[in-house]
């Protein structure tokens, strides 16, 4: 039986500041930027942006960064320490963010004057954040999401960019790529992809805001493809971690990565027929998959999970190993599994399904290479081969 036709979300189109050639309208004014999120990647994003706002006349120098307030072991507030030392001592120690980065624990105050918002928080917090911001942001604000994950609702999967667009009534681009934050923080060369929906001028403005000699950004007209690449690669990274933890070797890991890329493409195309094959060859696609399976936090914690025979939970390992950072792969694997089960696609995606079953303890880590190859071939009948 062929899989159902692609089930596509419809993202509303809103009036935005993207009409850059409209003379004296909001698009021609100096842009103020706020970064919503201050973890490891959020802090690096603020550093990148702050280095550019000082140089570009079209941007206000100051970059606000919303910080979920925490009390450090010293008794000091994290926000106060960031503003005093110009360093996120908890999530990005040893790296100066730029003197024009201002940490703010008040979400509404942080976004009040911004007409460009950068969202970079764990995806499971985004719905609550958006609800808090309804009616609190400026008209015609432009938004970009660096968030990797999805929400699964009764009506089906909901991309984070769509959640933001619908709740805040804004245009939302996405930025994904082979971006291990600590490497970018010390200015090692990296690439990224901006996914945009219609207006390329807005995408160019985001590219301008993020680009540096060591961080090269390319725009692609494929929001869903770019975002799904960034989301699904974390599931494959868990599989790669299981392989590493069981010391199965590089050949096995390469096979898992190949199968994972195949399932990423198929899943994306089934959800959105507009997804472009070429997107998987951008930084957000194969490059992000490679780097995450070699060096990301999902791979690292999954390796520890496998070494312990699955006897220590991911929650326990996350708390021990990540110092307050959050895994995305486990929750994304669960969300993907819910979509596959609801739509009858489990047999079409044995790797995705197996990763979830291992993660929740239903299967041992060794099961990652024990599914039958012939099961996957059932997807190649009755017209579904186009997705694989």
C-alpha positions in Angstrom: 0.0 0.0 0.0 1.4 3.4 -1.0 1.8 6.0 1.8 -0.7 8.8 2.0 -0.2 11.9 0.0 2.0 14.5 1.6 0.1 16.1 4.5 1.1 19.8 4.3 0.7 22.6 6.8 -0.6 25.8 5.5 1.4 28.7 6.9 -0.4 32.1 6.8 1.2 35.0 5.0 1.4 38.2 7.0 2.4 41.8 6.3 6.0 42.1 7.4 8.8 44.5 7.4 10.1 42.6 4.4 9.0 45.3 1.9 12.4 46.7 2.1 12.0 49.1 -0.8 8.9 50.9 0.6 10.8 54.1 1.4 10.0 55.3 4.9 8.2 52.2 6.2 9.4 50.0 9.0 11.8 48.1 6.7 13.9 51.2 6.1 14.4 52.0 9.7 17.4 51.0 11.8 16.8 47.4 13.1 17.0 46.4 16.7 17.7 42.8 17.4 16.7 40.6 20.4 17.9 37.1 20.9 15.3 35.0 22.8 17.4 32.4 24.5 20.8 32.3 26.2 22.0 28.7 26.3 25.1 27.5 24.5 23.9 28.2 21.0 21.9 31.2 21.9 25.0 32.9 23.4 27.0 32.1 20.3 24.2 33.5 18.1 24.3 36.7 20.2 28.1 36.9 19.8 27.8 36.5 16.0 25.0 39.1 15.7 26.7 41.6 18.1 29.9 41.6 16.1 27.9 42.6 13.0 25.5 45.2 14.5 28.6 47.3 15.4 29.7 47.4 11.8 26.4 47.7 9.9 24.7 51.1 9.8 21.3 49.5 9.3 21.3 47.9 12.7 21.3 49.4 16.2 24.5 48.5 18.1 22.8 47.0 21.1 21.7 43.3 21.1 19.3 42.3 23.8 19.5 38.7 25.0 16.6 37.3 27.0 18.0 35.1 29.8 15.9 32.7 31.8 17.1 33.8 35.2 19.1 31.4 37.3 21.0 31.6 40.6 24.6 30.5 40.3 26.4 28.5 43.0 28.0 31.8 44.1 24.6 33.2 44.9 24.8 35.7 42.0 22.1 36.0 39.3 23.2 34.8 35.9 22.0 37.9 34.2 24.0 40.2 36.4 27.1 38.1 35.9 26.7 38.2 32.1 26.3 42.0 32.1 29.2 42.5 34.5 31.7 40.1 32.8 30.4 40.1 29.2 30.4 36.3 29.5 27.8 33.6 29.9 29.7 31.8 32.7 27.3 28.8 32.8 26.6 28.0 29.2 29.5 29.5 27.3 32.4 30.0 29.8 35.5 31.7 28.6 34.0 33.5 25.6 33.3 37.2 25.5 30.0 37.9 23.9 30.6 41.6 22.9 30.1 44.6 25.1 27.0 45.5 23.1 25.2 42.4 24.3 22.8 43.2 27.2 21.3 40.3 29.1 17.7 40.9 30.3 15.7 38.5 32.5 12.4 40.2 31.6 11.1 38.6 28.4 8.6 41.3 27.6 11.1 44.1 28.2 13.7 42.3 26.1 11.5 42.2 23.0 9.7 45.5 23.4 11.8 47.6 21.1 13.0 44.9 18.7 11.9 44.6 15.1 14.1 41.5 14.5 13.7 38.5 16.9 16.0 35.5 17.0 14.5 32.5 18.8 16.9 29.9 20.1 15.5 27.9 23.0 14.7 24.3 23.5 11.7 23.5 21.3 9.5 22.2 24.1 9.4 25.7 25.6 8.4 27.6 22.5 4.6 27.4 22.8 4.7 28.9 26.3 7.1 31.6 25.2 4.9 32.5 22.2 1.8 32.8 24.4 3.6 35.2 26.7 4.6 37.4 23.7 1.2 37.7 22.0 0.4 41.4 21.8 3.8 42.3 23.3 5.9 42.6 20.1 6.2 45.4 17.6 4.1 45.4 14.5 5.9 44.1 11.4 8.6 42.3 13.4 10.7 39.8 11.5 11.6 36.5 13.2 14.1 33.7 12.6 14.1 30.4 14.4 17.3 28.5 15.3 15.2 25.9 17.1 15.5 22.2 16.1 12.3 20.2 16.9 8.6 20.0 16.3 5.3 20.0 18.2 2.9 17.1 17.7 -0.7 18.1 18.1 -4.0 16.3 17.6 -4.2 17.7 14.0 -0.7 16.5 13.2 3.0 17.7 13.3 3.6 21.4 13.7 6.9 22.9 12.8 8.3 25.4 15.2 8.4 28.1 12.5 4.7 27.5 11.8 3.9 27.7 15.6 5.7 31.1 15.8 4.1 32.4 12.6 0.6 31.4 13.7 0.7 32.5 17.3 2.6 35.8 16.8 1.3 36.5 13.3 4.8 37.1 11.9 6.9 36.0 9.0 9.4 33.4 10.3 12.6 32.2 8.6 14.8 29.5 10.0 18.6 29.0 10.3 20.1 25.5 10.5 23.5 24.0 9.7 26.6 22.1 10.8 26.9 24.3 13.8 28.6 22.9 17.0 28.3 26.0 19.1 31.6 25.7 21.0 33.6 25.6 17.7 31.9 28.7 16.3 32.4 30.4 19.6 36.2 30.2 19.1 35.7 31.3 15.5 36.5 28.0 13.7 35.1 28.0 10.1 31.5 26.9 9.7 28.5 27.2 7.4 24.8 27.6 7.9 21.6 27.8 5.8 18.8 30.3 6.1 15.4 28.9 4.9 12.9 31.5 3.8 9.4 31.3 2.4 8.8 34.0 -0.2 10.7 37.3 0.3 14.4 36.9 -0.5 15.2 40.4 0.7 14.3 39.4 4.2 16.5 36.3 3.9 19.4 38.5 2.7 19.0 40.7 5.8 19.3 37.7 8.1 22.3 36.5 6.1 23.9 39.9 6.5 23.2 39.8 10.3 24.8 36.4 10.9 27.6 36.2 8.4 31.2 36.6 9.4 34.5 35.5 7.7 34.3 32.3 9.8 30.5 31.8 9.6 29.2 31.6 6.0 25.4 31.7 5.6 23.5 30.8 2.4 19.8 31.5 1.8 17.5 28.7 0.4 13.8 29.1 -0.4 12.6 26.0 1.5 11.7 26.7 5.1 10.2 23.2 5.8 13.2 21.4 4.2 15.8 23.4 6.1 13.9 23.1 9.4 13.2 19.4 9.1 16.9 18.7 8.3 17.8 20.5 11.6 15.1 18.6 13.5 15.5 15.0 12.2 19.3 14.8 12.3 19.2 14.7 16.1 17.3 11.4 15.9 20.0 9.9 13.6 22.6 11.3 16.0 21.1 9.1 18.8 21.5 6.1 16.5 25.1 7.1 15.8 25.7 7.4 19.6 24.3 3.9 20.2 26.7 2.5 17.6 29.6 4.3 19.3 28.6 3.1 22.7 28.6 -0.5 21.5 31.9 0.0 19.7 30.4 -1.2 16.4 32.9 0.7 14.3 33.0 3.3 11.5 31.4 1.1 8.8 28.3 0.6 10.9 28.1 4.2 11.8 28.4 5.2 8.2 25.6 2.8 7.3 23.4 4.3 10.0 24.1 7.8 8.8 23.2 6.8 5.2 20.0 5.2 6.2 19.2 8.1 8.5 19.6 10.6 5.6 17.4 8.5 3.5 14.7 8.5 6.2 15.1 12.2 6.8 14.4 12.9 3.1 11.5 10.5 2.9 9.8 11.8 6.0 10.2 15.4 4.9 8.8 14.8 1.5 5.8 12.9 2.9 5.0 15.8 5.1 5.7 18.5 2.6 5.9 17.8 -1.1 7.5 21.2 -1.6 10.7 20.1 0.1 13.6 20.3 -2.3 16.1 17.5 -2.8 18.9 20.1 -3.1 18.3 21.3 0.4 19.7 18.0 1.8 23.1 19.0 0.2 23.2 22.3 2.0 24.9 22.8 5.3 21.5 22.2 7.0 21.3 18.7 5.5 24.2 16.3 5.0 26.8 18.6 6.6 24.7 19.0 9.8 24.0 15.3 9.9 27.7 14.4 9.7 28.9 16.9 12.3 26.1 15.9 14.7 26.8 12.2 14.4 30.5 12.9 15.0 30.5 15.5 17.7 27.1 16.7 19.0 25.6 16.4 22.4 22.9 13.9 21.3 25.5 11.5 20.0 27.6 11.9 23.2 24.7 11.2 25.6 23.4 8.3 23.4 26.9 6.8 23.6 26.8 6.9 27.4 23.3 5.4 27.3 24.5 2.4 25.2 27.6 1.9 27.3 25.3 1.6 30.3 23.2 -1.0 28.5 20.2 1.4 28.6 20.0 1.0 32.4 20.4 4.7 33.0 17.7 7.0 31.6 18.4 9.8 29.2 17.0 12.3 31.8 19.6 11.1 34.3 22.4 11.3 31.8 21.3 14.7 30.5 21.4 16.1 34.0 24.8 14.7 34.7 26.5 15.4 31.4 25.0 18.6 29.9 25.1 21.1 32.9 21.6 22.4 32.3 21.6 22.1 28.5 18.7 20.1 26.9 18.8 17.1 24.6 16.6 17.5 21.5 16.9 14.1 20.0 15.0 12.0 22.5 11.9 14.3 22.5 12.1 14.6 18.7 12.3 10.8 18.3 9.1 10.5 20.4 7.3 13.2 18.3 8.4 11.6 15.0 7.3 8.2 16.3 3.8 9.6 17.2 3.5 10.9 13.6 4.6 7.5 12.1 2.2 5.5 14.3 -0.7 7.8 13.7 -0.3 7.7 10.0 0.6 4.0 9.7 4.2 4.7 8.5 6.2 2.8 11.1 7.3 0.1 8.7 8.5 2.7 6.2 10.9 4.2 8.8 12.6 1.4 10.8 15.5 3.5 11.9 13.4 6.3 13.3 11.1 3.8 15.0 13.9 1.8 16.5 15.6 4.9 17.9 12.5 5.8 19.9 11.9 2.2 21.1 15.5 2.1 22.4 15.2 5.5 24.0 12.2 4.5 26.1 13.6 1.1 27.1 11.4 -1.1 24.9 14.5 -2.4 23.0 18.2 -2.8 23.9 20.7 -0.4 22.3 22.0 -3.3 20.1 18.6 -3.3 18.3 19.8 -0.4 16.3 21.3 -2.8 13.7 19.0 -5.7 14.2 16.0 -4.7 12.1 15.5 -6.5 8.8 16.7 -4.7 5.7 13.8 -6.2 3.7 11.2 -4.3 5.8 12.4 -1.0 4.3 11.8 -2.3 0.8 8.1 -2.4 1.4 8.2 1.4 0.9 9.4 0.9 -2.7 6.1 -0.4 -4.0 2.9 1.2 -5.3 4.4 4.6 -6.2 6.1 5.5 -3.0 9.6 5.1 -4.3 9.6 8.8 -5.2 10.1 9.6 -1.5 13.0 7.3 -1.1 
